[in-house]
Amino acid sequence: MKIYDVAIIGGGSAGVMAAIRTVLNNDECLLFPGTPHDKKRSRAFWVSTVENMPAHLSFKKGIEEPNKISLDWLAQGPFANKFHWQKNRGIKKISKATDEVFTLVDDKDFVYKARYIILCTGVMDVQPQINGSIEPIFQYANIQLIDYCLRCDGHHVLGKKVAILGHTTGAAWVGVMLHERYNCPEMTILTNGEEPMFDQEAIDLINRYGFKIVTEKIESISGDAKNKKLEAFKTANYTVHADYAFVGLGMIVYNELAKMLGANIDQRGFVITDAKGLTSVNGLYVAGDLRANGKKQIYTAWDTAVDSADEINILIRRKKRTETSFLS
Ligand SMILES: Cc1cc2nc3c(=O)[nH]c(=O)nc-3n(C[C@H](O)[C@H](O)[C@H](O)COP(=O)(O)OP(=O)(O)OC[C@H]3O[C@@H](n4cnc5c(N)ncnc54)[C@H](O)[C@@H]3O)c2cc1C
């Protein structure tokens, strides 16, 4: 069976950059961008206009559109013979034999082999449940009146009344930071039926800035999504007016394949790597949001992907130097 140099799992920011760098390094690349189901539960899918990076404002879907342009170019360009794009395929099983080669099984039960893996399956933000469903949030999240990523979209709250959905210290700090940066006239933390778990420093700042805390379950959201307007979150006894909301409930980490290979993960589920993305499993690299530590951003996904692809290329070139056919 053919053994590919590098298999890349995931087709978001990290996966596509890993594919570009691997192919342009002239290493043979097998890309699995995921099934439609994988894509829909990825962060890449939900990102609309990207405002915090140069040259992205014209894309309505700031990750998917530029990625597609680059993948189409790879598939047709001068390195097309090095690029094996398994469109709409996801990996469901992965193992490593003692011969240092990985075996991958896709969602249609096709089997592949590769010497190196760059795993880029990412994470997803936890959604708040409202009356037992995550649906009510989406009409406002889709038009970015409810958001998740401070560095990406925090600037939207400039001078606005804001609600934070979350009960942990992390959620409290989202409120504190937004207030300090953007001078929000009203800030309410909605714990949605959970007990607040804020640390003392956050509590002191919440009191100092006069935030409200509502611990009752959210029963409904009112507004006019068609006209891009969020109005209020309603609980049994309160109506919390908000022009904008941030969700701070943590992340679901897509680490199943790393776990199958026995890679070390941290307490939150992120995969632990060295500076180049190498995990505790030889030959398994991780890039993008799945990697422990670091900012969860497009440009960090790109940088971590380049580090891993270049490191793998060094190993491939070193091996080639020892092969007789390469010596002349
Ligand atoms: C609402 C929102 C807005 C954001 N806005 C910005 C912004 O403006 N600027 C910014 O820098 N960052 C932004 N981010 C963060 C950014 O989206 C992430 O940092 C980035 O997408 C991480 O890239 P990734 O490749 O690690 O993961 P993702 O982009 O999430 O990609 C994961 C990929 O893995 C695939 N996958 C999953 N499982 C499998 C499997 N088993 N087999 C094969 N493939 C699989 C999926 O199909 C997907 O292609 C935003 C995030 C959110 C949620």
The ligand as an SDF file (V2000), in Angstrom:
LIG
                    3D

 53 58  0  0  0  0  0  0  0  0999 V2000
  -17.6280   32.8810   15.9090 C   0  0  0  0  0  0  0  0  0  0  0  0
  -16.1280   32.8640   15.7860 C   0  0  0  0  0  0  0  0  0  0  0  0
  -15.4950   33.9330   15.1820 C   0  0  0  0  0  0  0  0  0  0  0  0
  -14.1040   33.9270   15.0530 C   0  0  0  0  0  0  0  0  0  0  0  0
  -13.5120   34.9970   14.4330 N   0  0  0  0  0  0  0  0  0  0  0  0
  -12.1780   35.0120   14.3190 C   0  0  0  0  0  0  0  0  0  0  0  0
  -11.5370   36.1640   13.7640 C   0  0  0  0  0  0  0  0  0  0  0  0
  -12.1970   37.1370   13.3660 O   0  0  0  0  0  0  0  0  0  0  0  0
  -10.1810   36.1570   13.6820 N   0  0  0  0  0  0  0  0  0  0  0  0
   -9.4230   35.0830   14.1250 C   0  0  0  0  0  0  0  0  0  0  0  0
   -8.1910   35.1400   14.0130 O   0  0  0  0  0  0  0  0  0  0  0  0
  -10.0070   33.9940   14.6700 N   0  0  0  0  0  0  0  0  0  0  0  0
  -11.3520   33.9430   14.7630 C   0  0  0  0  0  0  0  0  0  0  0  0
  -11.9450   32.8590   15.3730 N   0  0  0  0  0  0  0  0  0  0  0  0
  -11.0970   31.7370   15.8240 C   0  0  0  0  0  0  0  0  0  0  0  0
  -10.7850   30.8330   14.6250 C   0  0  0  0  0  0  0  0  0  0  0  0
  -12.0090   30.4260   14.0620 O   0  0  0  0  0  0  0  0  0  0  0  0
   -9.9850   29.6160   15.0620 C   0  0  0  0  0  0  0  0  0  0  0  0
   -8.8420   30.0230   15.7960 O   0  0  0  0  0  0  0  0  0  0  0  0
   -9.5360   28.7980   13.8610 C   0  0  0  0  0  0  0  0  0  0  0  0
  -10.6440   28.4240   13.0670 O   0  0  0  0  0  0  0  0  0  0  0  0
   -8.7780   27.5470   14.3320 C   0  0  0  0  0  0  0  0  0  0  0  0
   -8.4380   26.7690   13.2170 O   0  0  0  0  0  0  0  0  0  0  0  0
   -8.3170   25.1840   13.3350 P   0  0  0  0  0  0  0  0  0  0  0  0
   -7.8920   24.7390   11.9940 O   0  0  0  0  0  0  0  0  0  0  0  0
   -7.5350   24.8100   14.5200 O   0  0  0  0  0  0  0  0  0  0  0  0
   -9.7980   24.6710   13.6110 O   0  0  0  0  0  0  0  0  0  0  0  0
  -11.0990   24.8460   12.7230 P   0  0  0  0  0  0  0  0  0  0  0  0
  -10.9510   26.0350   11.8620 O   0  0  0  0  0  0  0  0  0  0  0  0
  -12.2510   24.7860   13.6620 O   0  0  0  0  0  0  0  0  0  0  0  0
  -11.1120   23.5650   11.7660 O   0  0  0  0  0  0  0  0  0  0  0  0
  -11.2820   22.2630   12.2500 C   0  0  0  0  0  0  0  0  0  0  0  0
  -11.3520   21.3450   11.0450 C   0  0  0  0  0  0  0  0  0  0  0  0
  -11.2710   19.9980   11.4690 O   0  0  0  0  0  0  0  0  0  0  0  0
  -12.1590   19.2240   10.6670 C   0  0  0  0  0  0  0  0  0  0  0  0
  -12.3990   17.9550   11.3730 N   0  0  0  0  0  0  0  0  0  0  0  0
  -12.9220   17.7450   12.6040 C   0  0  0  0  0  0  0  0  0  0  0  0
  -12.9350   16.4230   12.8800 N   0  0  0  0  0  0  0  0  0  0  0  0
  -12.3910   15.7960   11.8060 C   0  0  0  0  0  0  0  0  0  0  0  0
  -12.1270   14.4340   11.4750 C   0  0  0  0  0  0  0  0  0  0  0  0
  -12.3870   13.4390   12.3350 N   0  0  0  0  0  0  0  0  0  0  0  0
  -11.5650   14.1590   10.2720 N   0  0  0  0  0  0  0  0  0  0  0  0
  -11.2660   15.1450    9.4090 C   0  0  0  0  0  0  0  0  0  0  0  0
  -11.4910   16.4430    9.6650 N   0  0  0  0  0  0  0  0  0  0  0  0
  -12.0530   16.7630   10.8470 C   0  0  0  0  0  0  0  0  0  0  0  0
  -13.3470   20.1230   10.4450 C   0  0  0  0  0  0  0  0  0  0  0  0
  -14.0870   19.7070    9.3070 O   0  0  0  0  0  0  0  0  0  0  0  0
  -12.6430   21.4590   10.2140 C   0  0  0  0  0  0  0  0  0  0  0  0
  -12.2830   21.5740    8.8500 O   0  0  0  0  0  0  0  0  0  0  0  0
  -13.3320   32.8310   15.5430 C   0  0  0  0  0  0  0  0  0  0  0  0
  -13.9870   31.7550   16.1500 C   0  0  0  0  0  0  0  0  0  0  0  0
  -15.3700   31.7700   16.2880 C   0  0  0  0  0  0  0  0  0  0  0  0
  -16.0460   30.6090   16.9310 C   0  0  0  0  0  0  0  0  0  0  0  0
  1  2  1  0
  2  3  1  0
  2 52  2  0
  3  4  2  0
  4  5  1  0
  4 50  1  0
  5  6  2  0
  6  7  1  0
  6 13  1  0
  7  8  2  0
  7  9  1  0
  9 10  1  0
 10 11  2  0
 10 12  1  0
 12 13  2  0
 13 14  1  0
 14 15  1  0
 14 50  1  0
 15 16  1  0
 16 17  1  0
 16 18  1  0
 18 19  1  0
 18 20  1  0
 20 21  1  0
 20 22  1  0
 22 23  1  0
 23 24  1  0
 24 25  2  0
 24 26  1  0
 24 27  1  0
 27 28  1  0
 28 29  2  0
 28 30  1  0
 28 31  1  0
 31 32  1  0
 32 33  1  0
 33 34  1  0
 33 48  1  0
 34 35  1  0
 35 36  1  0
 35 46  1  0
 36 37  1  0
 36 45  1  0
 37 38  2  0
 38 39  1  0
 39 40  1  0
 39 45  2  0
 40 41  1  0
 40 42  2  0
 42 43  1  0
 43 44  2  0
 44 45  1  0
 46 47  1  0
 46 48  1  0
 48 49  1  0
 50 51  2  0
 51 52  1  0
 52 53  1  0
M  END
$$$$
